[in-house]
Amino acid sequence: MSEALPEGVQRREFDGTERLATRGEPVYGEPTDGEWRAWNPHRSKLGAMLELGMDTALSGGETVLYLGAASGTTVSHVADFAGPTYAVEFAPRPVRDLLEAADSRERLFPLLKDARKPATYAHVVESDVDVLVQDVATRGQARVALENRQFLADDGRLLLAVKARSEDVTRAPSAVFEDVQAALSEGYEILETRTLEEYHADHLGVVARPR
Ligand SMILES: C[S@@+](CC[C@H](N)C(=O)[O-])C[C@H]1O[C@@H](n2cnc3c(N)ncnc32)[C@H](O)[C@@H]1O
């Protein structure tokens, strides 16, 4: 728990347990306390990365491109403390819920787009974003991160959750993680990795910056 939390994220007590929290309208039935809502690390890889004390370099107010937004569980928390937050998701069903989460969040911009085709949203997303968050849980996770590197500022950060089983269910997760890191190094310098096992089976959290 060494690293500082971004401004707008606090550890607060909910029912006697200290948990991460942001200020905003509830989205997924999470406990609330006044305007604060608990951020469940079991349902959020970025929440797990913060809970585990990874150095995300998030300080609050950043411009964020979030890939794999699903119904908005995590990206809603991000938009509670970040600046403009572009949320890419290619499945129409979860995007309906994502739009609802965006109703009360004026800095959250849902995009029904395929993260493997960045050219289709390059005209919408501003350049030099501070943070690229990726949780697509699909084959080719390193490739998606490399293809979206173009949006990141030179001193920006990639905050990536790698799901081993999405790459190959038959291989040992550690071998998959090695391959993904090797592929990533084509465009990123990896600063920190950490297994998210405590919260998400067979997932690796990665912090990297563009090289
Ligand atoms: C593990 S879920 C994301 C959960 C979400 N990040 C959260 O914490 O609230 C992965 C999501 O990525 C989406 N996804 C997978 N491949 C994608 C792609 N190429 N473009 C956009 N979304 C994609 C899936 O449809 C799914 O909703």
The ligand as a Gaussian input file, in Angstrom:
#p B3LYP/6-31G(d) Opt

LIG

0 1
 C      -13.194000      -8.053000     -18.837000
 S      -14.363000      -7.119000     -19.719000
 C      -14.057000      -5.459000     -19.186000
 C      -14.503000      -5.091000     -17.804000
 C      -14.329000      -3.619000     -17.545000
 N      -13.014000      -3.166000     -17.925000
 C      -14.581000      -3.230000     -16.107000
 O      -13.685000      -3.416000     -15.291000
 O      -15.644000      -2.712000     -15.807000
 C      -13.675000      -7.058000     -21.320000
 C      -14.484000      -6.227000     -22.279000
 O      -13.695000      -5.929000     -23.402000
 C      -14.523000      -5.913000     -24.528000
 N      -13.698000      -6.078000     -25.715000
 C      -13.003000      -7.178000     -26.107000
 N      -12.362000      -6.945000     -27.264000
 C      -12.649000      -5.675000     -27.608000
 C      -12.286000      -4.863000     -28.706000
 N      -11.493000      -5.325000     -29.673000
 N      -12.766000      -3.608000     -28.757000
 C      -13.568000      -3.132000     -27.784000
 N      -13.953000      -3.851000     -26.716000
 C      -13.499000      -5.111000     -26.626000
 C      -15.503000      -7.053000     -24.276000
 O      -16.684000      -6.912000     -25.050000
 C      -15.759000      -6.913000     -22.780000
 O      -16.880000      -6.109000     -22.520000

